[in-house]
Amino acid sequence: MTTDATSGTSPTNSSGLVLYDIAFAPPYEENTCAPNPWKARYALNFKGVPYTTQWIQMPDITTVRRSLGLPACRKFADGTDFYTLPALTDSTTGSAIGDSFDIANHLQITFPDAGAGDLFPPQNLGFEFHGTIAIPLSERDDDDLHADYARFNANVDMAFTMHAQLMAHGMRWDPAYEDRIKAEFMRRTGAQSWDDLAIAGEARDKLKVSLRDALRDLAAMFQRDATGPFLLGGRPSYADVIVGGWLRMMSKTLPESEWEEVRTWHAGVFGQLHAALRERFGGLVGLEDFPSFRIVNPASVYLFRVRYMLTVVYECGGGLRKKPSISFQVSLIWFLVSLFWATQ
Ligand SMILES: N[C@@H](CCC(=O)N[C@@H](CS)C(=O)NCC(=O)O)C(=O)O
């Protein structure tokens, strides 16, 4: 579904959609973990529309946004512009959209019935979390399209952002840009070194407990329909995607043992949500995200493919006179099945 392009070029595809996402450590497809770009990626995959990804290094975000004619949608505490991703360009409608929530709205308007259907089905989204953070979230109007979802988005973002220190030090960058990126985070926080941004020991445990408590009411919403894994039971919506973006971030940046803990918090609702989103809308983001490839070790997939090619050569060598061997038929079926999964 997704093809990739390197930073600095202009990829195109049949749908004309290009997602601008933040490049973390290579391979970018596997390590991409920024929550808001993930909301946009999940929404695109939810709609099942083809798009290409443009990987942008963090220090280039401002230039890229400006070149797309997109103003900043956040401000630093001192009032200066904070240029962010995701952005989506749609060459068929000539639009450039620079906020994950607006991207979801755009997709819903442009592809109302595509893929898994309505991103915004009516539901009770009364989760509230209040707090103050160093870099304020984007401001939105109360009369926004799908304002209940927009409010839910703001409250969920606040709950996780207040605990972002648990994740910050686990971010991994492209070595070519790492020093500049770390320097920028230090500038923003006033830290003297990158390691000052880490949180360990008792303070970390306290922050983890605080996050778990902050998520209690949210988890209860996922338990309203016990069939799960989504807020509306078996029916996914953009509200699941909003939470899922943050779960992605945690899955990639928390130490493995902590991520395992998070997955089991509150009767495992977040672990189940993450797994379901990854399976249904995870896209081509590394082999580990392929259900079929998880079941069959990736190396064996390639071995099967090699075996298939060798068998084809062998069979062709013998001409088409005889009936294809069982081995050939099995290899062919396997190849088609793996192709099918690869296009899901
Ligand atoms: N309201 C915006 C917020 C986007 C946002 O905060 N993006 C973060 C990544 S999740 C970013 O681009 N950060 C860049 C940086 O920290 O320099 C949206 O939903 O798209």
The ligand as a Gaussian input file, in Angstrom:
#p B3LYP/6-31G(d) Opt

LIG

0 1
 N       -1.806000      19.387000      15.847000
 C       -0.744000      18.822000      15.056000
 C        0.425000      18.517000      15.965000
 C        1.544000      17.863000      15.184000
 C        2.771000      17.591000      16.055000
 O        2.871000      18.039000      17.194000
 N        3.719000      16.865000      15.448000
 C        4.950000      16.521000      16.109000
 C        5.173000      15.016000      16.009000
 S        3.923000      14.113000      16.822000
 C        6.110000      17.174000      15.368000
 O        6.051000      17.350000      14.181000
 N        7.197000      17.512000      16.049000
 C        8.316000      18.094000      15.407000
 C        9.336000      18.563000      16.377000
 O        9.261000      18.216000      17.557000
 O       10.234000      19.298000      15.930000
 C       -1.247000      17.574000      14.353000
 O       -2.131000      16.906000      14.907000
 O       -0.799000      17.305000      13.235000

